Amino acid sequence: MVRTKDPAVRTLLIERAAQMLRAREPVTLRSLVAGTGASTMAVYTYFGGMDGLWRATRQEGFIRLAAKLEAVPLSADPVRDLAALGAAYLSNALANPDLYRVMFDAGFELVDPAAADETLHCLLHAIGRAKEIGRFRSDVDALALATQSWAIGHGLVSLVATGPLPRQALDYGAPMLTALFVGCGDDPDSCRRSVELGWRPEPHHETTPTRQPPPVST
């Protein structure tokens, strides 16, 4: 009889691998499963081996990011929505710091590279809406603007989640995005109000160590 795979075990191994990479710990089959209740065979059962685990770990970061962005409620104000998407990006990174670091390590291939690109589509859609209602100029390059917006959020959260800056530094994002969007043709006062409404990263609390599950059969 074929055993049913447990999604909790798969998630546990992915998060354990990301944590070890972030801590710069040597990752072997034995060190990976130590204390988890899983056997070394679980890595083959769920990922086909270590290479598959690395790909799945990096992909998981983009899967969680996409889910976070898709959950952002859209409004009639696309500039507010752009800022809200940026705030969601920050919140996701702060909630998943280990996976966040692995996401951008090009040394590991992605299981589905196209799926990772989907995370930009939310930004592109909001930019298109802003152009349609005249908040941004019609000649604004949507992809370039999405990339610039992403760079602002990525730079800030990288310095906060994995670097030396305090969480309060995330507040710099609002004036930076405002300046960027005003440069695209938005009215300064309207832009400031919209960005301040959207740029509200969720409160983040330090996570407690992952509770290890009881021994599993793999």
C-alpha positions as CSV (number, residue, x, y, z in Angstrom):
1,M,0.0,0.0,0.0
2,V,1.4,3.4,-1.0
3,R,1.8,5.7,2.0
4,T,0.2,9.1,1.9
5,K,2.7,12.0,2.0
6,D,2.2,14.4,4.9
7,P,2.4,18.0,3.8
8,A,3.5,19.0,7.3
9,V,6.7,16.9,7.0
10,R,7.4,18.5,3.6
11,T,7.0,22.0,5.0
12,L,9.1,21.1,8.1
13,L,12.0,19.9,5.9
14,I,11.8,23.0,3.7
15,E,11.8,25.4,6.7
16,R,14.6,23.5,8.4
17,A,16.7,23.7,5.2
18,A,16.1,27.4,4.9
19,Q,16.9,28.0,8.5
20,M,20.2,26.1,8.3
21,L,21.2,28.0,5.1
22,R,20.5,31.3,6.7
23,A,22.6,30.3,9.8
24,R,25.4,29.0,7.5
25,E,25.2,25.6,9.0
26,P,26.6,22.6,7.0
27,V,23.6,20.9,5.5
28,T,23.7,17.1,5.1
29,L,21.0,14.5,5.1
30,R,21.6,13.7,8.7
31,S,22.0,17.2,10.0
32,L,18.8,18.2,8.1
33,V,16.6,15.7,9.7
34,A,18.2,15.7,13.2
35,G,15.6,16.3,15.8
36,T,12.7,16.5,13.3
37,G,11.5,12.9,13.8
38,A,11.9,12.3,10.1
39,S,14.4,9.8,8.5
40,T,16.9,10.7,5.9
41,M,14.7,8.8,3.4
42,A,12.1,11.5,3.8
43,V,14.2,13.8,1.7
44,Y,14.0,11.3,-1.2
45,T,10.3,10.6,-0.5
46,Y,9.3,14.3,-0.7
47,F,11.9,15.8,-2.9
48,G,13.7,13.1,-4.8
49,G,17.0,14.1,-3.1
50,M,18.9,17.1,-1.9
51,D,18.8,18.9,-5.3
52,G,15.0,18.6,-5.3
53,L,14.9,20.0,-1.7
54,W,16.9,23.1,-2.7
55,R,14.6,23.8,-5.6
56,A,11.5,23.3,-3.5
57,T,12.9,25.5,-0.8
58,R,13.5,28.4,-3.1
59,Q,10.2,27.9,-4.8
60,E,8.3,27.9,-1.5
61,G,9.5,31.5,-0.8
62,F,7.8,32.7,-4.1
63,I,4.7,30.6,-3.4
64,R,4.2,32.3,0.0
65,L,4.9,35.7,-1.5
66,A,2.4,35.2,-4.3
67,A,-0.3,34.1,-1.8
68,K,0.4,37.2,0.3
69,L,0.1,39.6,-2.6
70,E,-3.0,37.9,-3.9
71,A,-4.6,38.4,-0.5
72,V,-4.2,42.2,-0.7
73,P,-7.7,43.7,-1.1
74,L,-7.9,46.0,-4.1
75,S,-9.5,49.4,-3.9
76,A,-10.6,52.1,-6.3
77,D,-7.2,53.8,-5.7
78,P,-4.5,51.9,-7.7
79,V,-1.7,54.0,-6.2
80,R,-2.8,53.0,-2.7
81,D,-2.9,49.4,-3.9
82,L,0.7,49.7,-5.2
83,A,1.8,50.8,-1.8
84,A,-0.3,48.1,-0.1
85,L,1.4,45.4,-2.3
86,G,4.8,46.7,-1.3
87,A,3.8,46.5,2.3
88,A,2.6,42.9,1.8
89,Y,6.0,42.1,0.3
90,L,7.7,43.5,3.4
91,S,5.3,41.6,5.8
92,N,5.9,38.3,3.9
93,A,9.7,38.7,4.2
94,L,9.6,39.6,7.9
95,A,7.3,36.6,8.5
96,N,9.6,34.2,6.5
97,P,13.1,35.6,6.9
98,D,14.8,32.2,6.2
99,L,12.9,31.5,3.0
100,Y,13.2,35.1,2.0
101,R,17.0,34.9,1.9
102,V,16.9,31.6,-0.1
103,M,14.4,33.1,-2.7
104,F,17.1,35.2,-4.3
105,D,19.9,32.7,-4.2
106,A,20.3,32.0,-7.9
107,G,22.5,29.1,-7.1
108,F,19.4,27.0,-6.6
109,E,17.1,26.4,-9.6
110,L,13.4,27.0,-9.3
111,V,10.9,24.2,-9.8
112,D,8.7,26.6,-11.8
113,P,10.5,29.9,-12.9
114,A,7.3,31.2,-14.5
115,A,5.4,31.0,-11.3
116,A,8.0,33.3,-9.6
117,D,7.4,35.9,-12.3
118,E,3.7,36.0,-11.4
119,T,4.6,38.0,-8.3
120,L,5.3,41.0,-10.6
121,H,2.0,40.8,-12.3
122,C,0.1,42.3,-9.3
123,L,2.3,45.4,-9.6
124,L,1.9,45.6,-13.3
125,H,-1.9,45.4,-13.0
126,A,-2.0,48.2,-10.5
127,I,0.3,50.4,-12.6
128,G,-1.9,49.8,-15.6
129,R,-4.9,50.9,-13.6
130,A,-3.1,54.1,-12.5
131,K,-2.3,54.9,-16.1
132,E,-5.9,54.3,-17.2
133,I,-7.3,56.8,-14.7
134,G,-4.6,59.4,-15.3
135,R,-2.7,59.1,-12.0
136,F,0.4,58.1,-14.0
137,R,1.4,59.4,-17.4
138,S,0.6,57.2,-20.4
139,D,4.2,56.8,-21.4
140,V,5.3,55.3,-18.1
141,D,7.0,52.0,-18.6
142,A,5.0,49.6,-16.3
143,L,7.7,47.0,-16.1
144,A,10.4,49.5,-15.2
145,L,8.2,51.1,-12.6
146,A,7.3,47.8,-11.1
147,T,11.0,46.9,-10.9
148,Q,11.8,50.2,-9.2
149,S,9.0,49.8,-6.7
150,W,10.2,46.2,-6.0
151,A,13.8,47.4,-5.5
152,I,12.7,49.9,-2.9
153,G,10.8,47.3,-0.9
154,H,13.5,44.6,-1.4
155,G,16.3,46.9,-0.3
156,L,14.6,48.1,2.8
157,V,13.4,44.7,4.0
158,S,16.7,43.1,3.3
159,L,18.4,45.6,5.5
160,V,15.8,45.1,8.2
161,A,15.1,41.3,8.1
162,T,18.7,40.1,7.4
163,G,20.7,43.3,8.0
164,P,21.6,46.0,10.5
165,L,18.6,48.4,10.3
166,P,15.8,48.5,12.9
167,R,12.2,47.9,11.8
168,Q,11.4,51.6,12.0
169,A,13.6,52.0,8.8
170,L,10.6,50.5,6.8
171,D,8.9,53.9,7.3
172,Y,11.3,55.3,4.7
173,G,9.5,53.4,2.1
174,A,6.5,55.8,2.0
175,P,8.4,58.9,1.0
176,M,10.5,56.9,-1.4
177,L,7.5,55.5,-3.2
178,T,5.8,58.9,-3.1
179,A,8.8,60.5,-4.9
180,L,8.8,57.7,-7.4
181,F,5.1,57.9,-8.2
182,V,5.1,61.7,-8.4
183,G,7.9,61.4,-10.9
184,C,5.5,59.3,-13.0
185,G,2.9,62.1,-13.1
186,D,0.9,61.7,-9.9
187,D,-0.3,64.7,-8.0
188,P,2.0,65.1,-4.9
189,D,-0.7,65.6,-2.3
190,S,-2.9,62.8,-3.7
191,C,0.1,60.5,-4.0
192,R,1.2,61.1,-0.5
193,R,-2.3,60.3,0.9
194,S,-2.6,57.2,-1.2
195,V,0.8,55.8,-0.3
196,E,0.3,56.5,3.4
197,L,-3.0,54.5,3.3
198,G,-1.3,51.6,1.6
199,W,2.1,51.5,3.2
200,R,1.2,49.7,6.4
201,P,3.3,46.5,6.9
202,E,1.7,44.1,9.4
203,P,3.1,44.1,12.9
204,H,5.8,41.5,13.2
205,H,6.8,39.6,16.3
206,E,9.8,37.4,16.6
207,T,8.8,33.8,15.8
208,T,9.4,31.0,18.3
209,P,11.4,28.0,17.3
210,T,9.4,25.5,15.2
211,R,7.8,22.9,17.4
212,Q,9.1,19.5,16.3
213,P,6.4,16.9,15.4
214,P,6.3,13.5,16.8
215,P,8.3,10.8,15.0
216,V,6.9,10.1,11.6
217,S,6.9,7.1,9.4
218,T,8.7,7.7,6.1
